Amino acid sequence: MYMKKIAVAVKETGKKVEHFGICEYFIVYKYNEDDYSIEYDNIIFSSKDHKSNTEEWEKSANSIKNCDIVICEKIGPIAKAEVEMMDIKVMQEEGIVEEVLDKFILIEKNKDKIR
């Protein structure tokens, strides 16, 4: 059984999915590809300092380096390319975290049927 780690970029309340570069933290879930189950793992805080000379998305990317998938509302093209080069799958989705995860599972269950 292989567990993947999904990092979800979230807004302060933890309820809604946030833009990758400005999120303060990620909620990390363990995802079991065998039975499509997702369970809470931990929270990763992204050490943002909001100084004008730093790329905030780099801190987001660095903080999720041990994850396999990231779900965020939006992500810039440079950040997306960098994250994908780290072997992390990027999914852009907006809405409530639980609904976004439900949609992710639905896509995963049906991806073999899509040609």
Secondary structure by P-SEA (a helix, b strand, c coil): cbbbbbbbbcccccccccccccccbbbbbbbccccbbbbbcbbbbccccccccccaaaaaaaaaccccbbbcccccaaaaaaaaaacbbbbbbbccaaaaaaaaaaaaacccccc
